[in-house]
């Protein structure tokens, strides 16, 4: 109820201010489990996608974002709760697996979840090789992955900026990548890598980013 209430206010307000260009919304299934796998350029990405998507999308967010103090902490907490974010304790030794399990539970309830296959933000604007978490989720849940291409979000909130700025942003939802029944009899690791490579190729087609050719090994950020 809280999500619907706040989202019904945030979405028209942000669209009126930023006038985002949103393409391919028909590619996002309105019902059933689905993963939105996106490039990751800015802290603000986890707000842009849920506010552009035609259905609720649960993204991961650092647990600290829900426990901050003061005015900024309160605003940040309310915003993350408003977009249905899932808090994650990054200090846990099982943080990565727990994150995937939390998202898998969303999918098993028929929901939509968002993930960044690169693992963390690209600080140089290049598109890095994907990690296999999104593929693992899709194969476990038997659900499609919708590739998402974000353009312009670093201009809204550059690295180190405290508050968002007015800037043009484009959100492109690509053709769903189906996994159900495609990888029967194929070793699990090989299947995850193949799905991941397909997803990253689709994201690259949507964004036109320069390819880094390697994984982004900076400390995990969500």
C-alpha positions in Angstrom: 0.0 0.0 0.0 2.8 2.4 0.9 4.6 1.6 -2.4 1.5 2.3 -4.4 0.7 5.6 -2.5 4.2 7.0 -2.8 4.8 5.7 -6.3 1.6 7.3 -7.6 3.1 10.6 -6.5 6.7 10.2 -7.4 6.2 8.8 -10.9 4.2 11.7 -12.3 6.3 14.3 -10.5 9.6 12.9 -11.7 8.3 12.4 -15.2 7.1 16.0 -15.3 10.5 17.3 -14.2 12.9 15.1 -16.1 10.7 14.1 -19.1 12.6 10.8 -19.5 12.6 9.1 -22.9 11.2 5.6 -22.2 11.4 3.0 -25.0 10.1 -0.6 -25.2 7.8 -0.7 -22.2 5.7 -3.3 -24.0 8.7 -5.7 -23.6 8.2 -5.8 -19.8 5.6 -8.6 -19.0 2.8 -7.1 -16.8 2.4 -10.3 -14.8 4.6 -13.2 -13.7 8.2 -13.4 -12.6 10.7 -11.4 -14.6 14.2 -10.0 -14.1 15.2 -6.6 -15.4 19.0 -6.6 -16.0 20.5 -3.2 -16.6 23.8 -1.4 -17.1 24.8 0.6 -14.0 26.1 4.1 -14.2 24.8 6.0 -11.2 23.4 5.7 -7.7 20.1 7.0 -9.1 19.7 4.0 -11.5 17.7 2.1 -8.8 15.1 4.9 -8.8 15.0 5.6 -12.5 14.1 2.0 -13.5 11.3 1.4 -11.0 9.9 4.8 -11.9 10.0 4.0 -15.6 8.9 0.4 -15.5 5.2 -0.4 -16.0 5.2 -2.6 -12.8 6.8 -2.7 -9.4 10.5 -3.8 -9.6 12.5 -4.7 -6.5 16.1 -3.7 -6.5 18.8 -4.5 -3.9 20.0 -1.6 -1.7 22.6 -1.4 1.1 21.1 -1.9 4.5 22.7 1.4 5.6 20.3 3.3 3.3 17.5 2.2 5.6 19.2 3.2 8.9 20.6 6.6 8.1 20.0 9.5 10.5 19.1 13.1 10.1 17.0 14.7 7.3 19.1 13.2 4.5 18.9 9.7 6.1 15.2 10.0 6.4 14.6 11.1 2.9 16.9 8.4 1.5 15.1 5.7 3.6 11.7 6.8 2.5 12.7 6.9 -1.2 14.2 3.4 -1.1 11.1 2.1 0.7 8.9 3.9 -1.9 10.5 2.0 -4.8 10.3 -1.4 -3.1 14.0 -1.8 -2.5 15.4 -4.9 -0.7 17.9 -4.1 2.1 21.1 -6.1 2.0 23.7 -6.5 4.7 27.0 -6.2 2.8 29.0 -7.1 5.9 27.6 -10.6 6.0 30.0 -13.3 4.7 27.0 -14.7 2.7 25.9 -11.3 1.4 26.1 -12.2 -2.3 24.1 -15.4 -1.9 21.6 -13.9 0.5 21.0 -11.1 -2.1 20.2 -13.7 -4.8 18.0 -15.7 -2.5 16.0 -12.6 -1.5 15.5 -11.8 -5.2 14.6 -15.4 -6.0 11.9 -15.2 -3.3 10.4 -12.2 -5.1 10.4 -14.1 -8.4 8.8 -17.1 -6.8 6.0 -14.9 -5.7 5.5 -13.8 -9.3 7.2 -10.4 -8.9 9.8 -8.5 -10.8 13.3 -7.9 -9.6 16.1 -5.7 -10.9 19.8 -6.5 -11.0 23.0 -5.1 -12.4 25.1 -7.9 -14.0 28.2 -5.8 -13.9 28.0 -6.0 -10.1 28.8 -2.4 -9.4 28.7 1.1 -11.0 30.9 1.8 -14.0 32.9 4.8 -13.1 34.4 5.3 -16.6 31.1 4.8 -18.5 32.3 1.6 -20.2 30.2 -1.6 -20.2 31.9 -4.4 -18.2 31.5 -8.1 -18.6 28.5 -9.5 -16.7 28.6 -11.7 -13.6 26.3 -14.7 -13.6 23.8 -13.8 -10.8 21.0 -12.7 -13.1 21.4 -15.9 -15.2 21.3 -18.0 -12.0 18.1 -16.3 -10.9 16.5 -16.8 -14.3 17.4 -20.5 -14.6 16.3 -21.1 -11.0 13.0 -19.4 -11.5 12.5 -20.3 -15.2 11.6 -16.7 -16.0 12.7 -14.3 -18.7 15.3 -11.5 -18.4 14.5 -8.1 -19.9 17.7 -6.3 -20.8 17.6 -2.6 -19.8 19.8 0.2 -21.2 20.2 3.4 -19.3 21.6 6.5 -20.9 22.3 9.9 -19.1 21.8 8.8 -15.5 25.4 9.9 -14.5 24.3 13.5 -15.4 21.5 13.3 -13.0 23.6 12.2 -10.1 27.4 12.2 -10.8 29.7 10.3 -8.5 30.0 12.3 -5.3 27.0 14.5 -5.9 24.8 14.8 -2.8 21.6 15.7 -4.7 20.2 14.9 -8.1 20.3 17.4 -11.0 18.0 18.1 -13.9 19.3 16.2 -17.0 18.0 14.2 -19.9 17.8 10.4 -19.4 16.8 7.5 -21.6 15.5 4.1 -20.5 15.3 1.3 -23.0 13.6 -2.0 -22.3 14.9 -4.6 -24.7 13.3 -7.9 -26.0 12.9 -10.5 -23.3 15.5 -13.3 -23.2 13.8 -16.6 -22.5 15.6 -19.3 -20.7 13.0 -21.9 -19.9 13.7 -25.2 -21.7 16.7 -23.9 -23.6 19.5 -25.3 -21.5 18.3 -28.8 -20.6 21.3 -31.1 -20.4 23.8 -28.3 -20.6 26.2 -28.0 -17.6 24.9 -25.3 -15.2 28.1 -23.1 -15.3 28.1 -23.1 -19.1 24.4 -22.3 -19.2 24.9 -19.3 -16.8 27.7 -18.0 -18.8 25.8 -18.2 -22.1 22.8 -16.5 -20.7 24.9 -13.8 -19.1 26.8 -13.1 -22.4 23.4 -12.8 -24.2 22.2 -10.3 -21.7 25.3 -8.2 -21.9 25.2 -8.2 -25.7 21.6 -7.0 -25.6 22.4 -4.3 -23.1 25.3 -3.2 -25.3 23.0 -2.9 -28.3 20.6 -0.8 -26.2 23.3 1.6 -24.9 26.1 1.6 -27.4 28.6 1.9 -24.6 32.3 1.1 -25.2 33.1 -2.4 -24.0 35.6 -2.8 -21.2 36.4 -6.4 -22.1 36.8 -7.3 -18.4 34.8 -7.6 -15.2 34.4 -4.6 -12.9 36.3 -5.8 -9.8 35.8 -2.8 -7.6 34.3 -3.3 -4.2 30.6 -4.4 -4.5 28.1 -1.6 -4.5 24.3 -1.8 -4.7 
